[in-house]
């Protein structure tokens, strides 16, 4: 009985290494984020197969003149091949103009874009750009991505 319990504990500990695949920011130009400035992020090779979550973060001055901004997030993965494109809306202020997110003079807001399956050894890239009518979006400072594994807490032995 002790050996069986020990085996279950060991499997629970090494069965999944939950972690962050990538968490990185790109700084946009001092004049703002131009519509033609596509931000590219290389995704490292996936160490552990499983369900992952993509979150995009936006850092902007609290003087950002709009209630929100629309972005396109495009993913290209290989081995196995997977492609997708999502349109994402970031609310940056409420109806009264009060900045949303967290921060004081520099605000940050995060939006979950999607959950998706990644295979061990898979790699690829993400591209982001804004699709606002205005050519340059002022007061945008940084755009970031985070991909983290989400299914480790659903290990078959968890909670038993």
Backbone as a ProteinNet text record, in pm:
[ID]
protein_1_A
[PRIMARY]
XXXXXXXXXXXXXXXXXXXXXXXXXXXXXXXXXXXXXXXXXXXXXXXXXXXXXXXXXXXXXXXXXXXXXXXXXXXXXXXXXXXXXXXXXXXXXXXXXXXXXXXXXXXXXXXXXXXXXXXXXXXXXXXXXXXXXXXXXXXXXXXXXXXXXXXXXXXXXXXX
[TERTIARY]
81.8	0	85.9	194	282.8	347	388.2	452.3	354.1	230.5	129.5	104.1	93.7	73.2	193.3	313.3	434.4	438.9	399.5	396.8	298.1	182.3	83	137	200.8	258.9	365.4	453.2	559	499.7	397.7	332.6	268.7	208.8	145.4	248.5	366	469.1	537.9	558.1	630.8	540.6	414.4	323.3	302.7	322.6	302.5	384.4	460.6	538.4	472.7	375.5	303.7	402.3	388	477.8	444.1	527.4	510.4	603.3	545.7	623.3	695.8	625.1	683.9	605.9	676.6	616.5	710.4	671.9	762.5	685	749.6	691.6	776.6	711.1	778.7	738.7	836.4	810.4	778.5	673.4	640.5	710.2	705.2	775.9	731.5	817.9	788.6	668	646.3	534.7	402	406.9	286	300.3	194.7	195.9	135.9	219.1	173.3	102.5	1.4	-77.3	8.7	113.4	200.1	305.8	313.8	411.3	354	389.7	348.2	451.7	405.5	495.2	503.1	624.4	644.1	710.7	661.8	714.6	745.6	869.2	906.2	870.5	805	765.7	868.4	920.7	1018.7	953	1035.3	986.2	912.3	798	714.1	777.8	795.7	856.8	753.4	634	531.9	401.7	356.1	230.2	116.3	18.1	-98.4	-175.8	-275.2	-359.8	-284.8	-283.3	-214.1	-309.2	-279.2	-359.9	-272.7	-323.8	-257	-324.4	-245.8	-291.6	-208.6	-274.7	-205.8	-221.6	-112.6	-112.1	-79.8	-140.3	-118.9	-82.5	27.5	65.4	47.9	-20.6	-53.3	-59.9	-34.8	-44.5	-190	-211.3	-348	-415.2	-342.5	-399.4	-439	-437.7	-478.1	-617.1	-633	-755.8	-877.3	-870	-982	-1028.8	-1152.4	-1206.2	-1154.8	-1092	-1041.8	-963.6	-908.5	-829.4	-851.9	-863.4	-880.5	-746.5	-715.9	-591.2	-623	-530.1	-533.7	-417.1	-444.6	-342.2	-342.1	-226.7	-215.4	-108.6	-143.2	-49.3	-14.4	113.7	164.4	249.7	201.9	273.7	314.8	423.6	469.7	496.4	491.5	519.2	434.9	306.9	222.8	178.9	146	107.4	-28.2	-34.5	-156.9	-152.8	-260.1	-267.3	-403	-404.5	-528.2	-509.9	-622.6	-622.5	-742.6	-717.9	-824	-823.3	-941.3	-956	-987.9	-913.8	-923	-952.4	-1044.8	-1074.2	-1021.6	-944.9	-895.9	-974.3	-1049.4	-1113.5	-1006.3	-984.8	-881.1	-938.5	-1068.3	-1132.9	-1280.9	-1343.2	-1487	-1561.5	-1694.2	-1776.4	-1750.6	-1701.4	-1669.9	-1526.5	-1450.9	-1313.6	-1209.9	-1250.6	-1156.8	-1078	-943.1	-862.3	-890	-893.8	-911.6	-776.7	-771.9	-646.2	-585.6	-457.7	-389.9	-266.9	-241.3	-131	-173.8	-82.8	-113.5	-103.1	17.5	31.4	50.4	107.8	120.8	28.1	-72.6	-173.2	-137.3	-183.9	-169.9	-302.2	-338.5	-460.9	-427.5	-487.1	-461	-591.2	-582.1	-698.2	-659.2	-738.3	-717.4	-769.4	-682.5	-718.1	-779.1	-713.2	-762	-689.8	-754.5	-693.8	-674.7	-561.1	-535.5	-436.9	-437.3	-352.6	-218.3	-109.5	24.5	86.5	162.4	229.7	374.6	429.6	571.3	656	751.5	840	787.2	662.8	602.7	663.2	678.5	728.1	656.1	685.9	619.8	638.1	537.6	546.6	406.9	403.9	281.9	309	207.2	216.2	94.9	117.5	9.7	17.9	-97.8	-105	-241.2	-248.4	-377.4	-453.6	-585.3	-670	-763.5	-711.8	-789.3	-783.5	-881.7	-884.2	-767.9	-730.9	-620	-488.9	-405.1	-279.2	-184.4	-173.6	-84.7	-168.8	-154.7	-223.9	-128.8	-156.3	-66.9	-78.5	22.6	23.6	33.1	39.1	63.6	214.2	255.3	397.7	452.1	383.2	432.2	315.2	346.8	250.9	320.8	252.4	315.5	228.1	292.8	221.3	267.1	176.5	210	137.6	213	153.4	194.5	93.5	120.8	34	86	10.9	-97.4	-216	-330.4	-387.4	-346.2	-414.4	-343.9	-239.3	-167.4	-247.7	-336.5	-413.9	-526.8	-539.8	-640.7	-577	-468.3	-400.9	-498.2	-499.4	-598.6	-596.2	-485.5	-478.4	-502	-520.5	-539.1	-669.4	-664.1	-782.7	-835.8	-761.3	-809.5	-736.7
-119.8	0	125.8	124.8	240.9	267.8	160.3	176.8	234.9	191.5	243.3	391.9	429.7	569.7	653.4	603.5	673.7	691.4	589.7	597.8	704.5	712.6	814.1	953	972.2	1102.4	1141.1	1048.9	1077.1	1114	1040.9	1073.1	1210.8	1243.6	1374.6	1486.5	1463.2	1566	1582.6	1473.9	1483.5	1466.2	1439.8	1417.4	1540.6	1656.8	1779.1	1889.8	1959.2	2069.9	2199.2	2244	2366.9	2481.7	2565.1	2677.8	2772.7	2872	2974.2	2943.7	2933.9	2910.5	3038.8	3150.1	3279.8	3389.6	3493.3	3613.9	3727.5	3804.2	3904.7	4026.3	4142.7	4267.8	4324.8	4394.3	4471.8	4616.9	4705.6	4848.8	4904.8	4986.2	5051.3	5187.2	5254.5	5381.2	5490.6	5588.2	5701.4	5782	5784.6	5862.7	5789	5662.2	5580.6	5457	5378.6	5253.3	5276.5	5267.6	5286.6	5161.9	5183.2	5071.1	4971.8	5019	4931	4860.2	4891.7	4827.6	4698	4587.9	4456.4	4407.9	4370.8	4319	4167.4	4113.7	3970.2	3910.5	3793.3	3720.6	3577.5	3535	3396.1	3310.7	3199	3109	2997.9	2976.8	2870.1	2732.5	2632.8	2495.3	2456.4	2393.4	2351.3	2230.7	2238.5	2128.7	2024.3	2069.4	1978.9	1997.2	1891.8	1894.4	1925	2000.3	2026.4	2147.9	2181.5	2297.6	2423.2	2525.5	2650.3	2767.7	2879	3000.8	3116.1	3186.9	3305.9	3429.5	3512.8	3641.6	3750.3	3857.6	3972.9	4088.3	4161.9	4275.2	4403.4	4510.7	4641.4	4739.5	4811.6	4918.4	5051.7	5144.3	5272.4	5380.5	5504.9	5618.3	5637.1	5688.4	5710.7	5825.2	5889.5	5994.9	5940.9	5809.5	5749.4	5801.4	5858.5	5933.1	5850.1	5717.9	5635.3	5540.1	5492.1	5396.3	5256	5232.7	5099.1	5095.4	4980.2	4960.2	4816.7	4801.7	4671.4	4622.6	4496.4	4434.4	4305.9	4267.7	4135.6	4056.9	3933.1	3842.1	3721.9	3696	3588.5	3490.2	3362	3258	3164.8	3130.7	3034	2933.6	2810.9	2706.8	2598.8	2529.8	2422.3	2295.7	2185.9	2051.3	2014.9	1997.4	2003.2	2146.1	2166.5	2298.4	2340.8	2465.3	2521.9	2671.6	2728	2871.9	2923.3	3045.4	3107.9	3258.4	3327.9	3474.3	3514.9	3598.3	3647.5	3799.8	3858.5	4002.2	4022.1	4112.7	4132.2	4278.7	4303.7	4440	4460.5	4568.2	4608.9	4731.2	4720.8	4837.8	4910.2	5038.2	5114.6	5220.7	5251.3	5350.7	5316.5	5357.4	5336.4	5449.6	5449.1	5548.1	5691.6	5708.7	5843.7	5885.9	5797.7	5830.3	5790.4	5722.9	5678	5558.9	5567	5456.5	5324.6	5217.5	5082.7	5013.1	4903.2	4829.8	4860.7	4831.1	4860.5	4945	5036.5	5130	5267.9	5364.2	5501.5	5590.4	5621.4	5700.6	5610.9	5493.5	5393.3	5278	5256.2	5154	5024.8	4912.8	4784.6	4712.8	4655.5	4578.2	4447.7	4337.8	4205.5	4146.5	4076.6	4010.8	3868.7	3771.4	3633.4	3622.1	3576.3	3566.3	3429.9	3324.1	3189.3	3084.9	2971	2850.4	2756.1	2687.6	2597.7	2489.4	2382.1	2266.9	2286.6	2260	2262	2124.9	2082	1952	1969.7	1869.5	1872.1	1889.8	1981.5	2008.2	2112	2153.9	2252	2390.3	2470	2607.5	2691.6	2819.9	2904.2	3050.9	3129.6	3274.2	3333.9	3451.5	3530.7	3667.9	3724.1	3860.4	3938.5	4066	4152.6	4287.3	4346.3	4481	4539.4	4673.3	4736.6	4761.7	4765.6	4786.6	4905.6	5007.7	5129	5216.3	5306.3	5395.3	5494.5	5535.1	5629.8	5559.9	5623.3	5564.1	5535.3	5630.2	5613.2	5620.8	5519.6	5519.1	5577.5	5700.4	5764.9	5701.7	5722.9	5684.7	5534	5451.5	5308.2	5292.9	5221.3	5206.9	5067.8	4963.1	4825.9	4732.9	4627.3	4520.1	4390.6	4307.5	4184.8	4063.2	3946.6	3820.7	3729.9	3642.7	3540.6	3413.1	3304.5	3173.6	3084.6	3030.4	2943.8	2819	2710.5	2585.8	2594.3	2543.5	2556.9	2425.2	2312.1	2187.6	2101.4	2147.5	2065.5	2038.3	2130	2109.4	2007.5	1954.1	1852.5	1714.7	1693.7	1563.6	1457.4	1338.3	1236.4	1199.4	1222.2	1185.1	1304.2	1422.6	1541.4	1531.5	1561.9	1565.2	1429.8	1323.8	1190.2	1140.8
0	0	0	80.5	86.1	-49.2	-119.2	-250.2	-351.3	-347	-439.6	-414.3	-288	-253.4	-296.8	-273.4	-313.5	-465.5	-541	-687.5	-734.2	-669.8	-706.2	-678.1	-563.8	-529.6	-631.1	-668.2	-765.8	-901	-945	-1071.9	-1067.5	-955.6	-943	-949.6	-896.5	-895.3	-1029.7	-1104.6	-1230.8	-1351.3	-1332.7	-1443.1	-1528.7	-1473.9	-1549.8	-1485.1	-1565	-1511.8	-1558.2	-1480.2	-1513.5	-1514.9	-1615.2	-1620.2	-1733.2	-1745.1	-1846.6	-1963.4	-2081.7	-2202.9	-2244	-2240.5	-2275.2	-2204.7	-2160.6	-2103.3	-2140.2	-2243.2	-2297.1	-2347	-2339.6	-2387.2	-2499.2	-2592.1	-2695.6	-2675.5	-2682.1	-2669.6	-2806.9	-2814.9	-2942.4	-2947	-3059.8	-3077.9	-2982.2	-2961.3	-2871.6	-2919.5	-3049.7	-3105.4	-3093.8	-3057.6	-3049.1	-3136	-3140.5	-3214.9	-3352.6	-3454.6	-3591.7	-3641.1	-3725.9	-3777.1	-3854.2	-3918.6	-3997.5	-3913.5	-3783.8	-3694.8	-3639	-3703.6	-3655.9	-3556.3	-3438.8	-3335.8	-3349.7	-3348.5	-3367.5	-3244.2	-3204.1	-3089.4	-3133.8	-3116.2	-3144.8	-3024.3	-3047.9	-2940	-2927.9	-2808.7	-2789.6	-2801.2	-2812.8	-2823.4	-2695.3	-2712.1	-2599.6	-2532.1	-2400.7	-2325.6	-2283.1	-2247.3	-2195.5	-2272.2	-2335.2	-2408.2	-2313.5	-2361.7	-2278.7	-2323.3	-2242.5	-2267.1	-2221.8	-2305.9	-2275.1	-2293.4	-2228.5	-2237.3	-2285.9	-2387.4	-2439.1	-2382.9	-2315.9	-2264.3	-2330.6	-2374.3	-2430.9	-2333.3	-2312.7	-2219.6	-2295.3	-2249.9	-2310.2	-2199.8	-2216.9	-2123.6	-2195.5	-2129	-2191.2	-2084.6	-2126.5	-2034.2	-1993.7	-1872.7	-1826.8	-1902.4	-1993.6	-2078.4	-2216.5	-2234.6	-2361.7	-2398.8	-2519.1	-2550.5	-2592.3	-2589.8	-2635.7	-2525.6	-2540.6	-2443.4	-2467.2	-2581.2	-2610	-2739.8	-2766.9	-2887.4	-2936.9	-3068	-3131.6	-3184.9	-3159.1	-3205.3	-3280.7	-3368.4	-3430.7	-3372.9	-3334	-3282.8	-3375.9	-3434.9	-3533.1	-3488.5	-3487.8	-3446.3	-3559.9	-3568.7	-3666.3	-3589.5	-3580.7	-3509.5	-3608.2	-3576.5	-3665.2	-3584.6	-3655.9	-3603.2	-3482.5	-3492.1	-3611	-3643.2	-3770.1	-3819.4	-3762.5	-3721.6	-3664.3	-3691.9	-3745	-3769.6	-3724.5	-3673.1	-3631	-3624.4	-3625.3	-3614.8	-3530.7	-3429.8	-3342.3	-3342.3	-3328.8	-3308.3	-3160.4	-3096.5	-2952.2	-2922.4	-2830.5	-2786.9	-2645.5	-2627.9	-2496.2	-2452.3	-2345.1	-2286.1	-2205.1	-2233.1	-2163.6	-2069.6	-2083.1	-1995.6	-1986.3	-1874.9	-1862.1	-1933.8	-1923.3	-1994.2	-1950	-1825.9	-1776.2	-1810.8	-1873.4	-1910.2	-1807.3	-1700.2	-1597.8	-1652.1	-1648.2	-1701.6	-1631.7	-1708.9	-1657.1	-1650.6	-1581.3	-1566.3	-1431.6	-1418.2	-1292.9	-1322.1	-1228.9	-1243.7	-1199.3	-1210.3	-1172.4	-1295.8	-1338.9	-1461.2	-1582.9	-1562.7	-1668.3	-1631	-1714	-1686.6	-1759.7	-1706.5	-1774.3	-1769.3	-1882.7	-1892.7	-1963.8	-1918.9	-1975.4	-2027.6	-2141.7	-2199.4	-2238.1	-2193.4	-2235.9	-2378.8	-2468.5	-2609.4	-2640	-2595.2	-2625.1	-2542.6	-2529.7	-2475	-2592.9	-2596.5	-2707.9	-2666.7	-2742	-2715.9	-2784.5	-2713.5	-2771.5	-2751.8	-2850.7	-2846.2	-2807.2	-2742.8	-2705.5	-2831	-2826.5	-2939.2	-3036.4	-3020.9	-3111.1	-3084.4	-3188.9	-3176.4	-3280.8	-3284.4	-3382.8	-3353.8	-3393.1	-3374	-3358.5	-3296.9	-3284.3	-3343.3	-3408.2	-3460.7	-3411.8	-3376.5	-3328.6	-3398.3	-3427.6	-3480.7	-3446.1	-3445.1	-3414.8	-3544.3	-3532.2	-3650.1	-3628.6	-3565.3	-3543.2	-3668.5	-3682.5	-3798.8	-3796.9	-3679.3	-3666.3	-3699.3	-3776.9	-3822.1	-3706	-3612.1	-3497	-3370	-3285.7	-3157.2	-3052.8	-3006.4	-2910.8	-2772.6	-2692	-2551	-2525.6	-2629.9	-2611.8	-2591.9	-2490.1	-2459	-2489.4	-2440.6	-2456.4	-2485.7	-2559.7	-2584.3	-2545.6	-2468.7	-2421.8	-2443.9	-2440.8	-2449.3	-2335.1	-2296.1	-2197.7	-2239.2	-2248.6	-2274.4	-2158.9	-2090.3	-1976.9	-1984.9	-1930.8	-1929.7	-1823.9	-1858	-1767.1	-1719.8	-1774.7	-1742.2	-1638.5	-1576.1	-1479.3	-1354.1	-1317.2	-1195.3	-1215.9	-1337.6	-1362.8	-1379.3	-1308.2	-1311.2	-1261.6	-1322	-1283.8	-1135.9	-1066.2	-924.6	-832.9	-889.3	-806.1	-728.4	-604.5	-520	-476.8	-500.2	-460.7	-340.1
[MASK]
++++++++++++++++++++++++++++++++++++++++++++++++++++++++++++++++++++++++++++++++++++++++++++++++++++++++++++++++++++++++++++++++++++++++++++++++++++++++++++++++

